């Protein structure tokens, strides 16, 4: 990240693409690193359980607040083009898939994708959703409502943190905007991975947790 003469922040999304942010980020310069890591081939590895428990203890606990009223398309810009014609969704499909082939518009036309949420394998990208580990509405009611539009764009397209993953579409739709007190992946082997990712994202972006959410996470992660 660098600063322009006028004091605006510039996030480097790729070697040829930047996002200029006119107002300072809520998080520190260190936290506002590149949102893309093209060397990662799957969900970026979250912090370990010990660190995650420390992060969880540090999170602000407060009730969710949906004022002003959350509107997904208005408040979070996704998906954005990051590399040529490739937007965030297409890059996640390429990262998480096997033998993925794309057309001239960067749309995945073949490949296979394994969804860790339900242990299902798909050979059509149409069956795949890109899940925000911490859903956009959850972020909104946990503090993102106070961010700038540019900050929310960074959050919605973050490939650096363990926040975006390709999963079965109906499973993602079943999750919706639920937190871990209301929804967890059905595959028990990934419980700890999911919780570690959830906590890391919330901690990184200084998002709050509500009391029920924190209690559920503490209980679930105790055995991790």
C-alpha positions as CSV (number, residue, x, y, z in Angstrom):
1,X,0.0,0.0,0.0
2,X,1.2,3.5,-0.7
3,X,-0.1,7.0,-0.1
4,X,-0.8,9.6,-2.8
5,X,0.2,13.3,-2.5
6,X,-3.4,14.1,-1.5
7,X,-3.3,11.6,1.3
8,X,-5.4,8.9,-0.4
9,X,-4.6,5.2,0.1
10,X,-3.8,3.0,-2.9
11,X,-4.3,-0.7,-2.5
12,X,-2.5,-2.8,-5.1
13,X,-4.8,-5.5,-6.3
14,X,-2.5,-6.9,-9.0
15,X,0.6,-5.7,-10.8
16,X,-1.4,-3.6,-13.1
17,X,-4.5,-2.7,-11.0
18,X,-5.0,-0.5,-8.0
19,X,-7.9,0.7,-5.9
20,X,-7.6,4.3,-4.6
21,X,-9.3,5.0,-1.3
22,X,-10.0,8.6,-0.6
23,X,-10.3,8.3,3.2
24,X,-8.1,6.4,5.6
25,X,-9.0,2.7,6.4
26,X,-10.4,1.9,9.8
27,X,-7.6,-0.7,10.2
28,X,-3.9,0.1,10.3
29,X,-1.5,0.3,7.4
30,X,-0.2,-3.2,8.3
31,X,-3.7,-4.6,8.1
32,X,-4.5,-2.9,4.7
33,X,-2.2,-5.1,2.7
34,X,-3.0,-6.5,-0.8
35,X,-6.3,-8.2,-0.9
36,X,-5.1,-10.7,-3.5
37,X,-2.6,-13.6,-3.2
38,X,-2.4,-15.4,-6.6
39,X,0.0,-18.0,-5.1
40,X,-2.7,-19.4,-2.8
41,X,-4.4,-22.5,-4.3
42,X,-7.2,-22.9,-1.7
43,X,-8.8,-21.1,1.2
44,X,-5.8,-19.2,2.9
45,X,-4.8,-21.1,6.0
46,X,-6.4,-19.4,9.1
47,X,-4.5,-18.8,12.3
48,X,-4.2,-21.9,14.5
49,X,-6.7,-22.6,17.3
50,X,-4.6,-21.2,20.1
51,X,-4.3,-17.8,18.3
52,X,-7.9,-17.9,17.3
53,X,-9.0,-18.3,20.9
54,X,-6.9,-15.3,21.8
55,X,-8.4,-13.3,19.0
56,X,-11.9,-14.3,20.0
57,X,-11.3,-13.1,23.6
58,X,-10.2,-9.7,22.2
59,X,-13.3,-9.1,20.0
60,X,-15.8,-6.5,21.1
61,X,-19.0,-8.0,22.3
62,X,-22.1,-5.9,21.5
63,X,-25.6,-6.5,20.0
64,X,-25.9,-6.5,16.2
65,X,-27.2,-3.2,14.7
66,X,-28.9,-3.0,11.3
67,X,-29.2,0.8,11.1
68,X,-29.2,2.0,8.4
69,X,-31.0,-1.0,6.9
70,X,-28.6,-3.4,5.1
71,X,-28.9,-3.6,1.3
72,X,-26.4,-6.0,-0.2
73,X,-26.2,-4.5,-3.7
74,X,-26.0,-0.9,-2.4
75,X,-23.5,-1.4,0.4
76,X,-21.1,-4.1,-0.9
77,X,-19.6,-4.0,-4.4
78,X,-18.8,-7.5,-5.6
79,X,-17.5,-9.0,-7.7
80,X,-14.8,-6.6,-8.9
81,X,-12.5,-7.2,-11.8
82,X,-9.0,-7.9,-10.4
83,X,-6.9,-9.4,-13.2
84,X,-7.9,-8.4,-16.7
85,X,-11.4,-9.8,-17.3
86,X,-11.2,-12.0,-14.2
87,X,-13.3,-10.9,-11.3
88,X,-13.1,-12.1,-7.8
89,X,-15.5,-15.0,-8.3
90,X,-13.6,-16.3,-11.3
91,X,-10.3,-16.1,-9.5
92,X,-11.7,-18.1,-6.5
93,X,-13.1,-20.7,-9.0
94,X,-9.6,-21.0,-10.5
95,X,-7.9,-21.1,-7.2
96,X,-10.2,-23.7,-5.6
97,X,-10.9,-25.9,-8.6
98,X,-9.0,-28.6,-10.4
99,X,-8.1,-28.5,-14.1
100,X,-10.1,-25.3,-14.6
101,X,-10.3,-23.9,-18.1
102,X,-11.7,-20.5,-18.8
103,X,-13.0,-18.7,-21.9
104,X,-11.8,-15.3,-23.3
105,X,-14.0,-13.6,-20.7
106,X,-12.3,-15.5,-17.8
107,X,-15.5,-17.5,-17.2
108,X,-14.9,-21.1,-16.0
109,X,-16.1,-23.4,-18.7
110,X,-14.8,-26.7,-17.3
111,X,-13.1,-28.1,-14.3
112,X,-14.1,-29.8,-11.0
113,X,-14.7,-28.3,-7.6
114,X,-14.8,-30.0,-4.2
115,X,-17.0,-28.4,-1.7
116,X,-15.7,-28.9,1.9
117,X,-19.0,-27.9,3.4
118,X,-20.7,-31.1,2.2
119,X,-18.0,-33.3,0.6
120,X,-19.6,-32.8,-2.8
121,X,-17.7,-32.6,-6.1
122,X,-19.1,-30.7,-9.1
123,X,-18.0,-30.4,-12.7
124,X,-20.0,-27.3,-13.5
125,X,-19.2,-23.8,-12.1
126,X,-23.0,-23.1,-12.2
127,X,-23.3,-25.4,-9.2
128,X,-20.8,-23.4,-7.2
129,X,-21.3,-20.3,-5.0
130,X,-18.4,-18.3,-3.5
131,X,-19.1,-18.1,0.2
132,X,-18.1,-15.2,2.3
133,X,-17.1,-17.0,5.5
134,X,-18.3,-13.9,7.4
135,X,-21.4,-13.0,5.4
136,X,-21.7,-9.4,4.1
137,X,-24.8,-8.7,6.2
138,X,-23.1,-10.2,9.3
139,X,-20.2,-7.8,8.6
140,X,-22.7,-4.9,8.2
141,X,-24.4,-5.4,11.5
142,X,-21.1,-6.0,13.3
143,X,-19.5,-2.8,12.3
144,X,-19.1,-2.5,8.5
145,X,-22.0,-0.1,8.4
146,X,-19.6,2.5,9.7
147,X,-17.0,1.9,6.9
148,X,-16.7,3.7,3.6
149,X,-17.9,2.1,0.4
150,X,-14.3,1.5,-0.6
151,X,-13.6,-0.3,2.6
152,X,-16.6,-2.6,2.1
153,X,-15.4,-3.3,-1.4
154,X,-12.1,-4.5,-0.1
155,X,-13.9,-6.7,2.5
156,X,-16.3,-8.2,-0.1
157,X,-13.4,-9.2,-2.4
158,X,-10.7,-10.2,0.0
159,X,-8.6,-13.1,-1.3
160,X,-5.8,-12.6,1.3
161,X,-7.7,-13.5,4.4
162,X,-9.6,-16.9,4.8
163,X,-12.8,-15.2,3.7
164,X,-13.8,-16.6,0.3
165,X,-14.3,-20.2,-0.7
166,X,-16.0,-22.1,-3.5
167,X,-18.8,-24.3,-2.2
168,X,-22.0,-26.0,-3.3
169,X,-24.5,-23.4,-4.2
170,X,-27.5,-24.7,-2.2
171,X,-25.4,-25.2,0.9
172,X,-24.2,-21.6,0.7
173,X,-27.8,-20.4,0.3
174,X,-28.8,-22.5,3.3
175,X,-26.1,-20.7,5.3
176,X,-27.3,-17.3,4.1
177,X,-26.2,-14.6,6.6
178,X,-26.1,-16.9,9.7
179,X,-23.3,-16.8,12.2
180,X,-21.9,-20.0,13.9
181,X,-24.6,-19.9,16.6
182,X,-27.1,-20.5,13.8
183,X,-25.2,-22.5,11.2
184,X,-22.1,-24.6,10.8
185,X,-20.9,-26.8,7.9
186,X,-22.3,-30.3,8.1
187,X,-18.9,-31.9,7.7
188,X,-17.5,-32.2,11.3
189,X,-13.9,-32.5,10.1
190,X,-13.9,-28.8,9.0
191,X,-15.5,-27.4,12.1
192,X,-12.3,-26.1,13.5
193,X,-11.1,-24.7,10.1
194,X,-14.4,-22.8,9.7
195,X,-14.3,-21.3,13.2
196,X,-10.6,-20.3,12.9
197,X,-11.4,-18.5,9.6
198,X,-14.5,-16.8,11.1
199,X,-12.5,-15.5,14.0
200,X,-9.5,-14.3,12.0
201,X,-11.7,-12.4,9.6
202,X,-13.6,-10.7,12.4
203,X,-10.4,-9.9,14.3
204,X,-8.6,-8.5,11.2
205,X,-11.5,-6.2,10.3
206,X,-12.3,-5.3,13.9
207,X,-15.8,-6.5,13.7
208,X,-17.8,-7.2,16.8
209,X,-19.5,-10.4,18.0
210,X,-22.9,-10.6,19.7
211,X,-23.1,-12.5,23.0
212,X,-24.9,-15.6,21.6
213,X,-22.4,-15.8,18.7
214,X,-19.4,-15.6,21.0
215,X,-20.8,-18.2,23.4
216,X,-21.4,-20.6,20.6
217,X,-18.0,-20.1,19.1
218,X,-16.3,-20.6,22.5
219,X,-18.2,-23.9,23.0
220,X,-17.5,-25.1,19.5
221,X,-13.8,-24.2,19.4
222,X,-13.0,-25.6,22.8
223,X,-12.1,-29.0,21.4
224,X,-10.0,-27.6,18.5
